Amino acid sequence: MLRFRRRPAGTHGPDALPSPVADLGKYHRVEDKDDYRHRMLVNAAAFIFVAALIGAGLWLADSIAQMRKNQDCVLAGHRGCTPVEYVPKRY
């Protein structure tokens, strides 16, 4: 069981200890005009970039899986592992 002792009067509150940070005023954000259009353009560009990364990752994973499938087929000694498409010419 823990026993908590009461602090003497005047040792708690905002003025009890000095702040460990000298001044937070330099981090205060001035309420200026929000550039909504620029922010939306940056968000759209980030979305397109992430979508392109996801698409490239899916394409790469599919290519690797197809190559692994073909390699397993060839190493097993099968013939005709890769399909060859033939389109007859009409004259």
Contacts in CASP RR format, 6 or more apart in sequence:
PFRMAT RR
TARGET T0000
AUTHOR 0000-0000-0000
METHOD contacts of the structure
MODEL  1
MLRFRRRPAGTHGPDALPSPVADLGKYHRVEDKDDYRHRMLVNAAAFIFV
AALIGAGLWLADSIAQMRKNQDCVLAGHRGCTPVEYVPKRY
10 16 0 8 1.000
70 81 0 8 1.000
70 82 0 8 1.000
73 80 0 8 1.000
73 81 0 8 1.000
74 81 0 8 1.000
END
